[in-house]
Amino acid sequence: MHRHTRMKKELQMLKDSPPPGIACWPKGDSIENLEAQIIGGSGTPYEGGVFKLSIHLPERYPFEPPKVNFSTPIYHPNIDAAGRICLNVLKLPPNGGWKPCLNISTVLTSILVLMNDPNPDDPLMADIAEEFKYKKSEFLLKAASYTKKHASGNSATVVNVLTVQDNGAETTGTGTQLGKRPLVHEQRKSTGKCPRNENTNS
């Protein structure tokens, strides 16, 4: 019950005051499964890309963090080929920084910040982290190529209004949704030192 009430308030907040470049809405009629999209920041190799994410809210949310994964492939030292994200706010203390006062808007904003400012010293993808630190130009080219291939062009379709009925209450959101197509992940091993986040979808 607490999760349901909390999420109705959060979704209303995301509708009324969405963070810049971010959209989020329920997946179907489910209040515990959400979809989100983040627009790549200007001046980054993700500029022009629309990145889709899946969010699952555990039964004990907000006392446990949401499970968040990228559905769109992204070339990033802190995000692996399965879409898992190495981010402090997605993990419980003492190793993580999740607090019940945080919310989905905070999480998505933190992910956008991580996209714009990778942390190569705490990576999921050690090879990409090394490239980011010592061969920056190569990293930027590969990341931009990934963005162009997977997150832009004809694969993006604007969705103007998404309305979901939830026990008689309407939740409306705006955003950009990727077209339905199979996602191809390159086979890259997750060799970074960031511990696997049990609070993200695998």
N, C-alpha and C positions, 0 to 999 in steps of 0.2 A: 504493500500500500504506500509506504513511504517513497519507494522508487517511482511509482506511478504519479503521485502528486508532484514530486520533485521534477520529473521530466516534463509534465504539462507546463510548469512554470518556465523551465529552461527552453523548451521549444517555442513558447510564446516570446521569450526574450530574443531568441535567435531570429524569429520572424520580425519583431519590431526594431531590433538594433543589431543586425548581423555584423560581425567584424569585417573590415574591408577585405575583399577578395575571398570570402568564405561563405559557404551556404551549407545548411544541414536540414534534414527532414527525416521523418519516420520511414522505414522500409515497409511498405504495405500497411497492414493494420497493427503491426507490432510496435509497442512502445519501447521495447528493450533492444530492438535492432534498428539502427539508423544508417543513413547514407550521408556522406558529406563530400564536398568538392572544394578544392583550394586552387586559386589562380596563381600561377608562378609569378614571383615578384619581378618587377622591372629591373634591369641591370644585372640579373642573375641568369645562369644557363637554363633556368626553368621558365623564363619569360615567354609568354604566349601559350603556355601549357595549361591544361585543365586536368587536375589530378583528383581521381576519385578515391575515396576511403570508405571502409566499412567500420562500423562502431557497434559493439555489443556491450550492453549494460548488465553486469552480473547482478544476481539477486540482492546482494548486500550493498549495491550502489546507493548512496555516495560514500559508504564506508570502505568500499573497494574501488579502485580506479576502473574506468572503462577499458575495454579491449579494443585497440584501434590498429588497423592494418591498411596499408596502401593497396588498392586494387589495381591502380595504374603503375606499370613499371617506372622506376625512377633511378637514376644513377647518382648515388649519394653515399658517403661513407658511414652514415648512421642509419641507413635503411637497407635491409637485405633483399635478396631476390624474391623472397616470399612475402615481402611487404611489411615485415616486422620492423618496429621503430625502437631505437635505443634512445629513450628520453626519460629524464628523471621523474617527471610528473606522472608517468604511466606505471610507476612502480611504488609499492608500499614501503613505508619506513621499516627498518632503519636504513636500508640501502637506497630507497626512493624518496621522492618528495610529495607524494600524493597526500592531500588533505581533503576532508569532506566539504570544506568551504569552496573548493575548486569546482569547476563545472565544464561542460562540453565546449562552451565558447572559449574558456581558458585553454583547454587542451588543444583545440584546433589552432588557436593563435600561437601557442607554443610550438606546434608542429610547423607552422608557416615561418616562424622565426628560425627554427632549426634548418629548414630548407634554404633560407637566405644566408644563414651563417653556420655552416657545418662545424662539427666538433671532431676533428681528426684524431684527437688524443683519447677519445673514448668511443672507438668505432665498432660497428658490426662487420664492416667489410674492410679488412686490414689492407688489402691491395689498393682499394680506392682511396683509403686514408693516406697511404704512402704517396700515391699519385697526386692527391690534393696538396700535400705538403711540399713535395719535391719536384713535381712536374705539373704545375698549376695549369699551364696552357693546354696540356693534353687532357687534363680533367675537364676543363671548361668545354673543350670540343666534344668530348664523349658525352658529357651531361646534356649539352645542347642537342646533340644528335639523338639521344634517347628521348628527349622532350619532343622533338619534331616527329619522331617515329611513332611514339606511343600516346602522346598527350595533346596533339594539336591537329590541325587540318580537318579532314573530313570525318575524323572520329569524334568530334565535339558537336553536340547539338544543343542549342539553347532551349531550356525549359522555363517557360515564363511563370507558371503558377502550378504548385503541387499541393493538392488538397487531400487530406487523409481524415476520414471519420474515425474518431476514437471515443467510443461510448457516448456518442451524441455531440462531442466537442470537435470543432474543426481546427485543424492546425495547417497553416498555409506557409509555404516557404518559396523562395526564389533561388535560382542557381543555374548552373550549366551542367548538363548530364552527358556523359560519354555514351556514344552509340553502343549497342550490344554487339560485341565482337570478341572472339577469343583473344586472351592476352598471352603473349609469348614472352616468357622469362628466359633470359640467357642463363646458362648454368654457371653460376659463380658461387664458390664456397664461402660460407660465413665463417671467417677466421679471426674476427676481431676479438678484443678482450672484453667488450661489453657483455655482461652475463645475459643469457637468454631471458627475455622478459616473459614470465609466465602469465602476465596480465595482458598479453596481446594475442590475437587470433593467429593460429599457425596454418 
